[in-house]
Amino acid sequence: MDGLMIRRRVDDDMEGCLKALATVQEADRYPVDWPADPEGWLTPADLVDAWVAVDGSEVLGHMALTGAGPELAAVVGLPEERLLAVARLFVGTAARRRGVAAKLLGTAAEAAEAHGLGLVLEVEEGATAAVRLYERARWRYAGTSTADWTTADGRLARLRAYLAPEEDRRTG
């Protein structure tokens, strides 16, 4: 893990991203169902930027920034145009508990600051390990909404919205 580096994602990273994502999907059902177009899923239409955590040539994790969208902005009570959202954040199962997700979140905070914007995220409330990660990192719970998709157990997903820690928020 000595070679851990966070850098912008490039096209050649996609195969490694998908391998890491496959371990996450098998272990945690994230995403709930494997996407028909997994590369497209990692590259949503409102993508601002994406990063990978790597050790040498191995992709350990991934994180994207997107627009927050009106629903998430409404839950956190801030204007959509003043926010970026963490999306598609995952760490392959073999690289967990090594601070990879925290480093990716730190990169997200730096990028949001560079854009002069606040940072938000949402997580399905059943993803208890992720919820614990965000709360340990002092992300502030801002509210819950109901998604239009179902969880692995067939219920409508409940999404917990979080704001970045106060010192990381840049809402202009």
MARLUMMAR-52906 format. One record per atom (N, C-alpha, C): residue number from 1; residue in one letter; atom name; x, y, z. Coordinates in steps of 0.02 Angstrom, whole numbers. Each point is the difference from the previous one (the first is absolute). Layout:
@nr NUM rest A atom CA px X py Y pz Z
...
This chain:
@nr 1 rest M atom N px 41 py -60 pz 0
@nr 1 rest M atom CA px -41 py 60 pz 0
@nr 1 rest M atom C px 43 py 63 pz 0
@nr 2 rest D atom N px 65 py -10 pz 3
@nr 2 rest D atom CA px 46 py 57 pz 1
@nr 2 rest D atom C px -7 py 42 pz -62
@nr 3 rest G atom N px -20 py -31 pz -56
@nr 3 rest G atom CA px -5 py 37 pz -63
@nr 3 rest G atom C px -68 py 31 pz -12
@nr 4 rest L atom N px -41 py 7 pz 51
@nr 4 rest L atom CA px -67 py 28 pz -10
@nr 4 rest L atom C px 4 py 70 pz -28
@nr 5 rest M atom N px -37 py 11 pz -53
@nr 5 rest M atom CA px -2 py 65 pz -32
@nr 5 rest M atom C px -72 py 13 pz -24
@nr 6 rest I atom N px -22 py 61 pz 7
@nr 6 rest I atom CA px -64 py 21 pz -27
@nr 6 rest I atom C px 15 py 43 pz -62
@nr 7 rest R atom N px -31 py -17 pz -55
@nr 7 rest R atom CA px 10 py 39 pz -61
@nr 7 rest R atom C px -63 py 0 pz -42
@nr 8 rest R atom N px -3 py 46 pz -47
@nr 8 rest R atom CA px -57 py 3 pz -45
@nr 8 rest R atom C px -6 py -66 pz -39
@nr 9 rest R atom N px -62 py -21 pz -8
@nr 9 rest R atom CA px -13 py -61 pz -38
@nr 9 rest R atom C px 14 py 13 pz -74
@nr 10 rest V atom N px 31 py -49 pz -32
@nr 10 rest V atom CA px 11 py 2 pz -73
@nr 10 rest V atom C px -34 py -62 pz -29
@nr 11 rest D atom N px -8 py 0 pz -66
@nr 11 rest D atom CA px -34 py -54 pz -34
@nr 11 rest D atom C px 30 py -68 pz 16
@nr 12 rest D atom N px 66 py -3 pz 5
@nr 12 rest D atom CA px 33 py -64 pz 14
@nr 12 rest D atom C px -15 py -28 pz 69
@nr 13 rest D atom N px -30 py 40 pz 44
@nr 13 rest D atom CA px -18 py -22 pz 68
@nr 13 rest D atom C px -66 py -39 pz 1
@nr 14 rest M atom N px -39 py 3 pz -53
@nr 14 rest M atom CA px -68 py -26 pz 3
@nr 14 rest M atom C px -1 py -75 pz 16
@nr 15 rest E atom N px 43 py -39 pz -29
@nr 15 rest E atom CA px 0 py -72 pz 14
@nr 15 rest E atom C px 12 py -13 pz 74
@nr 16 rest G atom N px 49 py 35 pz 30
@nr 16 rest G atom CA px 14 py -8 pz 71
@nr 16 rest G atom C px -58 py 25 pz 43
@nr 17 rest C atom N px -32 py 54 pz -21
@nr 17 rest C atom CA px -58 py 25 pz 37
@nr 17 rest C atom C px -55 py -53 pz 1
@nr 18 rest L atom N px -12 py -31 pz -57
@nr 18 rest L atom CA px -54 py -49 pz -5
@nr 18 rest L atom C px 17 py -63 pz 41
@nr 19 rest K atom N px 63 py -19 pz 3
@nr 19 rest K atom CA px 20 py -57 pz 42
@nr 19 rest K atom C px -13 py 16 pz 73
@nr 20 rest A atom N px 21 py 59 pz 22
@nr 20 rest A atom CA px -11 py 20 pz 70
@nr 20 rest A atom C px -75 py 4 pz 14
@nr 21 rest L atom N px -38 py 31 pz -46
@nr 21 rest L atom CA px -72 py 7 pz 9
@nr 21 rest L atom C px -33 py -69 pz 5
@nr 22 rest A atom N px 23 py -48 pz -38
@nr 22 rest A atom CA px -29 py -67 pz 3
@nr 22 rest A atom C px 7 py -30 pz 69
@nr 23 rest T atom N px 56 py 12 pz 34
@nr 23 rest T atom CA px 8 py -26 pz 69
@nr 23 rest T atom C px -48 py 34 pz 47
@nr 24 rest V atom N px -11 py 65 pz -10
@nr 24 rest V atom CA px -46 py 38 pz 42
@nr 24 rest V atom C px -71 py -23 pz -12
@nr 25 rest Q atom N px -18 py -10 pz -62
@nr 25 rest Q atom CA px -68 py -21 pz -16
@nr 25 rest Q atom C px -15 py -68 pz 30
@nr 26 rest E atom N px 49 py -46 pz -4
@nr 26 rest E atom CA px -9 py -66 pz 29
@nr 26 rest E atom C px -6 py 3 pz 76
@nr 27 rest A atom N px 41 py 40 pz 32
@nr 27 rest A atom CA px 1 py 3 pz 73
@nr 27 rest A atom C px -57 py 42 pz 29
@nr 28 rest D atom N px -16 py 56 pz -32
@nr 28 rest D atom CA px -45 py 50 pz 30
@nr 28 rest D atom C px -62 py 15 pz -40
@nr 29 rest R atom N px -6 py -28 pz -60
@nr 29 rest R atom CA px -56 py 17 pz -45
@nr 29 rest R atom C px 0 py 74 pz -17
@nr 30 rest Y atom N px 60 py 28 pz -12
@nr 30 rest Y atom CA px 6 py 68 pz -26
@nr 30 rest Y atom C px 37 py -4 pz -65
@nr 31 rest P atom N px -34 py 20 pz -53
@nr 31 rest P atom CA px -71 py 17 pz -4
@nr 31 rest P atom C px -44 py -61 pz 12
@nr 32 rest V atom N px -63 py 12 pz 14
@nr 32 rest V atom CA px -47 py -55 pz 16
@nr 32 rest V atom C px 1 py -52 pz -55
@nr 33 rest D atom N px -6 py 22 pz -62
@nr 33 rest D atom CA px 4 py -44 pz -58
@nr 33 rest D atom C px 58 py 22 pz -43
@nr 34 rest W atom N px 36 py -48 pz -28
@nr 34 rest W atom CA px 56 py 17 pz -43
@nr 34 rest W atom C px -27 py 39 pz -60
@nr 35 rest P atom N px 27 py 58 pz -15
@nr 35 rest P atom CA px -27 py 41 pz -54
@nr 35 rest P atom C px 9 py -32 pz -69
@nr 36 rest A atom N px -48 py 11 pz -44
@nr 36 rest A atom CA px 4 py -24 pz -68
@nr 36 rest A atom C px 61 py 30 pz -36
@nr 37 rest D atom N px 16 py 62 pz 17
@nr 37 rest D atom CA px 59 py 35 pz -28
@nr 37 rest D atom C px 42 py 24 pz 59
@nr 38 rest P atom N px 42 py -44 pz 28
@nr 38 rest P atom CA px 38 py 20 pz 59
@nr 38 rest P atom C px 46 py 59 pz -10
@nr 39 rest E atom N px 32 py 6 pz -59
@nr 39 rest E atom CA px 42 py 58 pz -13
@nr 39 rest E atom C px -42 py 64 pz -1
@nr 40 rest G atom N px -59 py -4 pz -29
@nr 40 rest G atom CA px -46 py 57 pz 0
@nr 40 rest G atom C px -22 py 17 pz 71
@nr 41 rest W atom N px -12 py -50 pz 41
@nr 41 rest W atom CA px -20 py 12 pz 69
@nr 41 rest W atom C px 55 py 38 pz 37
@nr 42 rest L atom N px 63 py -16 pz -14
@nr 42 rest L atom CA px 55 py 35 pz 32
@nr 42 rest L atom C px 12 py 69 pz -29
@nr 43 rest T atom N px -35 py 15 pz -55
@nr 43 rest T atom CA px 9 py 64 pz -35
@nr 43 rest T atom C px -68 py 32 pz -11
@nr 44 rest P atom N px -34 py 21 pz 54
@nr 44 rest P atom CA px -68 py 28 pz -9
@nr 44 rest P atom C px 1 py 64 pz -42
@nr 45 rest A atom N px -57 py 17 pz -27
@nr 45 rest A atom CA px -6 py 57 pz -45
@nr 45 rest A atom C px 23 py 66 pz 33
@nr 46 rest D atom N px -11 py 7 pz 64
@nr 46 rest D atom CA px 19 py 62 pz 34
@nr 46 rest D atom C px 68 py -4 pz 34
@nr 47 rest L atom N px 43 py -45 pz -24
@nr 47 rest L atom CA px 67 py -8 pz 28
@nr 47 rest L atom C px 40 py 64 pz -5
@nr 48 rest V atom N px 30 py 21 pz 55
@nr 48 rest V atom CA px 46 py 57 pz 1
@nr 48 rest V atom C px 71 py -25 pz -5
@nr 49 rest D atom N px 17 py -52 pz 38
@nr 49 rest D atom CA px 67 py -29 pz -1
@nr 49 rest D atom C px -3 py -67 pz 36
@nr 50 rest A atom N px 52 py -41 pz -9
@nr 50 rest A atom CA px 3 py -65 pz 33
@nr 50 rest A atom C px 73 py -15 pz 17
@nr 51 rest W atom N px 8 py -35 pz 56
@nr 51 rest W atom CA px 67 py -18 pz 24
@nr 51 rest W atom C px 2 py -74 pz 16
@nr 52 rest V atom N px 60 py -27 pz 1
@nr 52 rest V atom CA px 11 py -68 pz 23
@nr 52 rest V atom C px 53 py 0 pz 53
@nr 53 rest A atom N px -5 py -48 pz 44
@nr 53 rest A atom CA px 54 py -15 pz 48
@nr 53 rest A atom C px 36 py -59 pz -30
@nr 54 rest V atom N px 65 py 6 pz -7
@nr 54 rest V atom CA px 39 py -54 pz -30
@nr 54 rest V atom C px 61 py -16 pz 44
@nr 55 rest D atom N px 22 py -61 pz -6
@nr 55 rest D atom CA px 63 py -22 pz 29
@nr 55 rest D atom C px 37 py -33 pz -58
@nr 56 rest G atom N px 49 py 35 pz -27
@nr 56 rest G atom CA px 31 py -23 pz -62
@nr 56 rest G atom C px -51 py 3 pz -56
@nr 57 rest S atom N px -12 py -56 pz -33
@nr 57 rest S atom CA px -50 py -1 pz -54
@nr 57 rest S atom C px -68 py -25 pz 23
@nr 58 rest E atom N px -6 py -19 pz 64
@nr 58 rest E atom CA px -62 py -28 pz 26
@nr 58 rest E atom C px -48 py 55 pz 22
@nr 59 rest V atom N px -61 py -1 pz -26
@nr 59 rest V atom CA px -51 py 47 pz 22
@nr 59 rest V atom C px -30 py -26 pz 65
@nr 60 rest L atom N px 4 py 39 pz 53
@nr 60 rest L atom CA px -26 py -19 pz 65
@nr 60 rest L atom C px -70 py 28 pz 12
@nr 61 rest G atom N px -13 py 60 pz -27
@nr 61 rest G atom CA px -63 py 33 pz 12
@nr 61 rest G atom C px -14 py 54 pz -51
@nr 62 rest H atom N px -59 py 28 pz 4
@nr 62 rest H atom CA px -24 py 48 pz -50
@nr 62 rest H atom C px -46 py 51 pz 34
@nr 63 rest M atom N px 0 py 60 pz -26
@nr 63 rest M atom CA px -46 py 52 pz 24
@nr 63 rest M atom C px -11 py 50 pz -56
@nr 64 rest A atom N px -62 py 21 pz -8
@nr 64 rest A atom CA px -18 py 51 pz -50
@nr 64 rest A atom C px -33 py 59 pz 34
@nr 65 rest L atom N px 4 py 56 pz -33
@nr 65 rest L atom CA px -39 py 59 pz 20
@nr 65 rest L atom C px -48 py 15 pz -56
@nr 66 rest T atom N px -62 py 14 pz 19
@nr 66 rest T atom CA px -52 py 17 pz -47
@nr 66 rest T atom C px -36 py 63 pz 24
@nr 67 rest G atom N px -46 py 24 pz -41
@nr 67 rest G atom CA px -45 py 51 pz 24
@nr 67 rest G atom C px -44 py -31 pz 55
@nr 68 rest A atom N px -23 py 42 pz 46
@nr 68 rest A atom CA px -39 py -26 pz 56
@nr 68 rest A atom C px -71 py -18 pz -21
@nr 69 rest G atom N px -28 py 33 pz -49
@nr 69 rest G atom CA px -69 py -12 pz -19
@nr 69 rest G atom C px -49 py 34 pz 46
@nr 70 rest P atom N px -59 py 15 pz -25
@nr 70 rest P atom CA px -49 py 38 pz 40
@nr 70 rest P atom C px -26 py -37 pz 62
@nr 71 rest E atom N px -8 py -66 pz -5
@nr 71 rest E atom CA px -28 py -37 pz 57
@nr 71 rest E atom C px 49 py 0 pz 59
@nr 72 rest L atom N px 63 py -15 pz -13
@nr 72 rest L atom CA px 50 py -1 pz 53
@nr 72 rest L atom C px 10 py 70 pz 29
@nr 73 rest A atom N px 2 py 50 pz -43
@nr 73 rest A atom CA px 7 py 69 pz 23
@nr 73 rest A atom C px -58 py 19 pz 46
@nr 74 rest A atom N px -60 py -21 pz -18
@nr 74 rest A atom CA px -58 py 15 pz 42
@nr 74 rest A atom C px 5 py -33 pz 68
@nr 75 rest V atom N px 24 py -62 pz 2
@nr 75 rest V atom CA px 7 py -35 pz 64
@nr 75 rest V atom C px 50 py 35 pz 46
@nr 76 rest V atom N px 55 py 24 pz -28
@nr 76 rest V atom CA px 50 py 34 pz 42
@nr 76 rest V atom C px -14 py 74 pz 9
@nr 77 rest G atom N px -49 py 26 pz -37
@nr 77 rest G atom CA px -21 py 69 pz 9
@nr 77 rest G atom C px 48 py 52 pz -28
@nr 78 rest L atom N px 36 py -17 pz -54
@nr 78 rest L atom CA px 46 py 47 pz -32
@nr 78 rest L atom C px -14 py 2 pz -74
@nr 79 rest P atom N px 17 py 55 pz -34
@nr 79 rest P atom CA px -12 py 4 pz -72
@nr 79 rest P atom C px 42 py -51 pz -39
@nr 80 rest E atom N px -31 py -32 pz -46
@nr 80 rest E atom CA px 33 py -51 pz -41
@nr 80 rest E atom C px 64 py 26 pz -33
@nr 81 rest E atom N px -2 py 62 pz -25
@nr 81 rest E atom CA px 57 py 27 pz -36
@nr 81 rest E atom C px 60 py 15 pz 45
@nr 82 rest R atom N px -9 py -7 pz 65
@nr 82 rest R atom CA px 55 py 13 pz 47
@nr 82 rest R atom C px 29 py -64 pz 29
@nr 83 rest L atom N px -18 py -57 pz -31
@nr 83 rest L atom CA px 19 py -65 pz 28
@nr 83 rest L atom C px 30 py -47 pz -52
@nr 84 rest L atom N px 44 py -43 pz 24
@nr 84 rest L atom CA px 22 py -59 pz -37
@nr 84 rest L atom C px -16 py -60 pz 44
@nr 85 rest A atom N px -10 py -58 pz -32
@nr 85 rest A atom CA px -18 py -60 pz 37
@nr 85 rest A atom C px 52 py -55 pz -11
@nr 86 rest V atom N px 18 py -33 pz 54
@nr 86 rest V atom CA px 41 py -60 pz -4
@nr 86 rest V atom C px -44 py -56 pz -28
@nr 87 rest A atom N px 25 py -36 pz -48
@nr 87 rest A atom CA px -38 py -55 pz -31
@nr 87 rest A atom C px 47 py -57 pz -18
@nr 88 rest R atom N px -28 py -59 pz -7
@nr 88 rest R atom CA px 38 py -59 pz -22
@nr 88 rest R atom C px 63 py -10 pz 41
@nr 89 rest L atom N px -6 py 11 pz 65
@nr 89 rest L atom CA px 56 py -11 pz 46
@nr 89 rest L atom C px 0 py -72 pz 23
@nr 90 rest F atom N px 55 py -35 pz -13
@nr 90 rest F atom CA px 7 py -68 pz 24
@nr 90 rest F atom C px 74 py -18 pz 7
@nr 91 rest V atom N px 12 py -48 pz 44
@nr 91 rest V atom CA px 68 py -27 pz 9
@nr 91 rest V atom C px -7 py -75 pz -6
@nr 92 rest G atom N px 42 py -30 pz -42
@nr 92 rest G atom CA px -1 py -73 pz -9
@nr 92 rest G atom C px 10 py -35 pz 67
@nr 93 rest T atom N px -29 py -58 pz 7
@nr 93 rest T atom CA px -1 py -33 pz 65
@nr 93 rest T atom C px 71 py -16 pz 26
@nr 94 rest A atom N px 47 py -13 pz -43
@nr 94 rest A atom CA px 68 py -17 pz 22
@nr 94 rest A atom C px 38 py 62 pz 27
@nr 95 rest A atom N px -24 py 59 pz -14
@nr 95 rest A atom CA px 35 py 61 pz 20
@nr 95 rest A atom C px -35 py 38 pz 57
@nr 96 rest R atom N px -50 py -31 pz 30
@nr 96 rest R atom CA px -38 py 35 pz 52
@nr 96 rest R atom C px 38 py 5 pz 66
@nr 97 rest R atom N px -21 py 48 pz 41
@nr 97 rest R atom CA px 26 py 12 pz 66
@nr 97 rest R atom C px 73 py 23 pz -2
@nr 98 rest R atom N px 16 py 36 pz -54
@nr 98 rest R atom CA px 67 py 27 pz -9
@nr 98 rest R atom C px -1 py 75 pz -13
@nr 99 rest G atom N px -58 py 31 pz 9
@nr 99 rest G atom CA px -5 py 72 pz -9
@nr 99 rest G atom C px -10 py 23 pz -71
@nr 100 rest V atom N px -14 py -46 pz -46
@nr 100 rest V atom CA px -8 py 17 pz -70
@nr 100 rest V atom C px -60 py 46 pz -10
@nr 101 rest A atom N px -57 py -18 pz 29
@nr 101 rest A atom CA px -60 py 41 pz -9
@nr 101 rest A atom C px 10 py 69 pz 29
@nr 102 rest A atom N px 33 py 5 pz 58
@nr 102 rest A atom CA px 13 py 66 pz 30
@nr 102 rest A atom C px 43 py 43 pz -46
@nr 103 rest K atom N px 50 py -31 pz -32
@nr 103 rest K atom CA px 43 py 38 pz -46
@nr 103 rest K atom C px -40 py 23 pz -61
@nr 104 rest L atom N px -44 py -42 pz -25
@nr 104 rest L atom CA px -42 py 20 pz -56
@nr 104 rest L atom C px -47 py 57 pz 20
@nr 105 rest L atom N px -28 py -4 pz 60
@nr 105 rest L atom CA px -43 py 55 pz 24
@nr 105 rest L atom C px 40 py 65 pz 8
@nr 106 rest G atom N px 62 py -6 pz 23
@nr 106 rest G atom CA px 42 py 59 pz 5
@nr 106 rest G atom C px 12 py 32 pz -68
@nr 107 rest T atom N px 9 py -41 pz -51
@nr 107 rest T atom CA px 8 py 25 pz -68
@nr 107 rest T atom C px -63 py 35 pz -23
@nr 108 rest A atom N px -58 py -28 pz 18
@nr 108 rest A atom CA px -64 py 32 pz -18
@nr 108 rest A atom C px -5 py 69 pz 32
@nr 109 rest A atom N px 19 py 5 pz 64
@nr 109 rest A atom CA px -3 py 64 pz 35
@nr 109 rest A atom C px 46 py 51 pz -32
@nr 110 rest E atom N px 60 py -20 pz -20
@nr 110 rest E atom CA px 46 py 45 pz -34
@nr 110 rest E atom C px -28 py 24 pz -66
@nr 111 rest A atom N px -30 py -45 pz -38
@nr 111 rest A atom CA px -29 py 18 pz -65
@nr 111 rest A atom C px -59 py 48 pz 9
@nr 112 rest A atom N px -43 py -14 pz 48
@nr 112 rest A atom CA px -57 py 45 pz 12
@nr 112 rest A atom C px 25 py 69 pz 19
@nr 113 rest E atom N px 50 py 2 pz 43
@nr 113 rest E atom CA px 29 py 65 pz 20
@nr 113 rest E atom C px 28 py 37 pz -61
@nr 114 rest A atom N px 35 py -36 pz -43
@nr 114 rest A atom CA px 28 py 30 pz -60
@nr 114 rest A atom C px -54 py 30 pz -45
@nr 115 rest H atom N px -59 py -31 pz 1
@nr 115 rest H atom CA px -57 py 25 pz -39
@nr 115 rest H atom C px -39 py 53 pz 38
@nr 116 rest G atom N px 17 py 11 pz 64
@nr 116 rest G atom CA px -37 py 47 pz 41
@nr 116 rest G atom C px -70 py -24 pz 17
@nr 117 rest L atom N px -8 py -66 pz 7
@nr 117 rest L atom CA px -66 py -29 pz 11
@nr 117 rest L atom C px -2 py -42 pz 62
@nr 118 rest G atom N px -60 py -11 pz 27
@nr 118 rest G atom CA px -10 py -45 pz 55
@nr 118 rest G atom C px -2 py -72 pz -24
@nr 119 rest L atom N px 6 py -46 pz 46
@nr 119 rest L atom CA px 4 py -71 pz -17
@nr 119 rest L atom C px -52 py -39 pz 39
@nr 120 rest V atom N px -37 py -42 pz -35
@nr 120 rest V atom CA px -52 py -41 pz 30
@nr 120 rest V atom C px 6 py -72 pz -25
@nr 121 rest L atom N px -34 py -44 pz 33
@nr 121 rest L atom CA px -5 py -69 pz -24
@nr 121 rest L atom C px -64 py -30 pz 27
@nr 122 rest E atom N px -20 py -55 pz -30
@nr 122 rest E atom CA px -56 py -38 pz 27
@nr 122 rest E atom C px 18 py -73 pz -1
@nr 123 rest V atom N px -28 py -36 pz 48
@nr 123 rest V atom CA px 16 py -71 pz 8
@nr 123 rest V atom C px -64 py -36 pz 22
@nr 124 rest E atom N px -9 py -60 pz -26
@nr 124 rest E atom CA px -59 py -39 pz 20
@nr 124 rest E atom C px 8 py -19 pz 73
@nr 125 rest E atom N px -52 py 11 pz 39
@nr 125 rest E atom CA px 5 py -8 pz 72
@nr 125 rest E atom C px 19 py -70 pz 22
@nr 126 rest G atom N px -10 py -50 pz -42
@nr 126 rest G atom CA px 20 py -68 pz 17
@nr 126 rest G atom C px 75 py -13 pz -8
@nr 127 rest A atom N px 35 py 47 pz -31
@nr 127 rest A atom CA px 73 py -7 pz -9
@nr 127 rest A atom C px 34 py 24 pz 64
@nr 128 rest T atom N px -7 py -39 pz 52
@nr 128 rest T atom CA px 21 py 23 pz 67
@nr 128 rest T atom C px 74 py 14 pz 5
@nr 129 rest A atom N px 43 py -38 pz -35
@nr 129 rest A atom CA px 72 py 13 pz 3
@nr 129 rest A atom C px 15 py 69 pz -30
@nr 130 rest A atom N px -32 py 16 pz -55
@nr 130 rest A atom CA px 10 py 66 pz -32
@nr 130 rest A atom C px -26 py 56 pz 45
@nr 131 rest V atom N px -59 py -10 pz 29
@nr 131 rest V atom CA px -27 py 50 pz 46
@nr 131 rest V atom C px 49 py 12 pz 57
@nr 132 rest R atom N px 26 py -54 pz 29
@nr 132 rest R atom CA px 50 py 8 pz 55
@nr 132 rest R atom C px 61 py 38 pz -24
@nr 133 rest L atom N px 25 py -15 pz -60
@nr 133 rest L atom CA px 58 py 35 pz -27
@nr 133 rest L atom C px -13 py 75 pz -4
@nr 134 rest Y atom N px -56 py 20 pz -29
@nr 134 rest Y atom CA px -14 py 71 pz -8
@nr 134 rest Y atom C px -9 py 34 pz 68
@nr 135 rest E atom N px -34 py -33 pz 45
@nr 135 rest E atom CA px -11 py 31 pz 65
@nr 135 rest E atom C px 65 py 4 pz 41
@nr 136 rest R atom N px 44 py -50 pz -5
@nr 136 rest R atom CA px 65 py 4 pz 33
@nr 136 rest R atom C px 42 py 57 pz -29
@nr 137 rest A atom N px -9 py 13 pz -65
@nr 137 rest A atom CA px 37 py 54 pz -33
@nr 137 rest A atom C px -33 py 68 pz 10
@nr 138 rest R atom N px -51 py 3 pz 43
@nr 138 rest R atom CA px -34 py 62 pz 19
@nr 138 rest R atom C px -45 py 30 pz -54
@nr 139 rest W atom N px -20 py -41 pz -49
@nr 139 rest W atom CA px -50 py 24 pz -47
@nr 139 rest W atom C px -64 py 9 pz 40
@nr 140 rest R atom N px -39 py 51 pz -17
@nr 140 rest R atom CA px -59 py 18 pz 39
@nr 140 rest R atom C px -63 py -25 pz -35
@nr 141 rest Y atom N px -38 py -41 pz 36
@nr 141 rest Y atom CA px -64 py -25 pz -25
@nr 141 rest Y atom C px -46 py 59 pz -12
@nr 142 rest A atom N px -31 py 2 pz -59
@nr 142 rest A atom CA px -43 py 57 pz -18
@nr 142 rest A atom C px -72 py -20 pz -14
@nr 143 rest G atom N px -15 py -64 pz -7
@nr 143 rest G atom CA px -69 py -20 pz -13
@nr 143 rest G atom C px -3 py -65 pz -39
@nr 144 rest T atom N px -60 py -26 pz -6
@nr 144 rest T atom CA px -11 py -63 pz -35
@nr 144 rest T atom C px -54 py 9 pz -52
@nr 145 rest S atom N px 8 py -35 pz -56
@nr 145 rest S atom CA px -50 py 1 pz -53
@nr 145 rest S atom C px -11 py -72 pz -23
@nr 146 rest T atom N px -54 py -10 pz -36
@nr 146 rest T atom CA px -15 py -66 pz -28
@nr 146 rest T atom C px 18 py 0 pz -74
@nr 147 rest A atom N px 39 py -49 pz -20
@nr 147 rest A atom CA px 21 py -5 pz -70
@nr 147 rest A atom C px -54 py -33 pz -43
@nr 148 rest D atom N px 12 py -1 pz -65
@nr 148 rest D atom CA px -47 py -32 pz -46
@nr 148 rest D atom C px 24 py -69 pz -21
@nr 149 rest W atom N px 46 py -29 pz 38
@nr 149 rest W atom CA px 26 py -66 pz -14
@nr 149 rest W atom C px -4 py -43 pz 62
@nr 150 rest T atom N px 3 py -66 pz -9
@nr 150 rest T atom CA px -7 py -45 pz 56
@nr 150 rest T atom C px 67 py -30 pz 21
@nr 151 rest T atom N px 4 py -16 pz 64
@nr 151 rest T atom CA px 59 py -32 pz 28
@nr 151 rest T atom C px -1 py -74 pz -16
@nr 152 rest A atom N px 53 py -36 pz 19
@nr 152 rest A atom CA px 4 py -72 pz -13
@nr 152 rest A atom C px -57 py -38 pz 33
@nr 153 rest D atom N px -26 py 26 pz 56
@nr 153 rest D atom CA px -55 py -34 pz 34
@nr 153 rest D atom C px -69 py 23 pz -23
@nr 154 rest G atom N px -2 py 40 pz -54
@nr 154 rest G atom CA px -63 py 18 pz -32
@nr 154 rest G atom C px -35 py 61 pz 27
@nr 155 rest R atom N px 28 py 36 pz 46
@nr 155 rest R atom CA px -33 py 60 pz 26
@nr 155 rest R atom C px 26 py 62 pz -37
@nr 156 rest L atom N px -41 py 53 pz -1
@nr 156 rest L atom CA px 24 py 62 pz -29
@nr 156 rest L atom C px 59 py 25 pz 41
@nr 157 rest A atom N px 53 py 20 pz -34
@nr 157 rest A atom CA px 60 py 23 pz 34
@nr 157 rest A atom C px -13 py 65 pz 37
@nr 158 rest R atom N px 28 py 5 pz 59
@nr 158 rest R atom CA px -1 py 62 pz 40
@nr 158 rest R atom C px 71 py 27 pz -1
@nr 159 rest L atom N px 7 py 61 pz -24
@nr 159 rest L atom CA px 66 py 31 pz -9
@nr 159 rest L atom C px 13 py 51 pz 54
@nr 160 rest R atom N px 56 py -8 pz 35
@nr 160 rest R atom CA px 23 py 48 pz 50
@nr 160 rest R atom C px 45 py 50 pz -35
@nr 161 rest A atom N px -15 py 65 pz 8
@nr 161 rest A atom CA px 40 py 53 pz -31
@nr 161 rest A atom C px 48 py 29 pz 53
@nr 162 rest Y atom N px 61 py 14 pz -21
@nr 162 rest Y atom CA px 51 py 27 pz 44
@nr 162 rest Y atom C px 34 py 60 pz -32
@nr 163 rest L atom N px 19 py 47 pz 42
@nr 163 rest L atom CA px 41 py 57 pz -19
@nr 163 rest L atom C px 71 py -12 pz 25
@nr 164 rest A atom N px 49 py 22 pz -40
@nr 164 rest A atom CA px 70 py -7 pz 21
@nr 164 rest A atom C px 11 py 35 pz 66
@nr 165 rest P atom N px 51 py -22 pz 37
@nr 165 rest P atom CA px 15 py 35 pz 63
@nr 165 rest P atom C px 5 py 75 pz -10
@nr 166 rest E atom N px -19 py 37 pz 50
@nr 166 rest E atom CA px -5 py 73 pz -5
@nr 166 rest E atom C px 62 py 33 pz -31
@nr 167 rest E atom N px 59 py -21 pz 21
@nr 167 rest E atom CA px 59 py 32 pz -27
@nr 167 rest E atom C px 11 py -17 pz -74
@nr 168 rest D atom N px -33 py -52 pz -25
@nr 168 rest D atom CA px 6 py -18 pz -70
@nr 168 rest D atom C px -54 py 30 pz -44
@nr 169 rest R atom N px -52 py 29 pz 30
@nr 169 rest R atom CA px -55 py 27 pz -39
@nr 169 rest R atom C px 17 py 67 pz -29
@nr 170 rest R atom N px -13 py 6 pz -64
@nr 170 rest R atom CA px 10 py 64 pz -35
@nr 170 rest R atom C px -63 py 14 pz -40
@nr 171 rest T atom N px -44 py 38 pz 31
@nr 171 rest T atom CA px -64 py 14 pz -34
@nr 171 rest T atom C px -5 py 72 pz -22
@nr 172 rest G atom N px 57 py 34 pz -3
@nr 172 rest G atom CA px 2 py 67 pz -27
@nr 172 rest G atom C px -28 py 50 pz 46
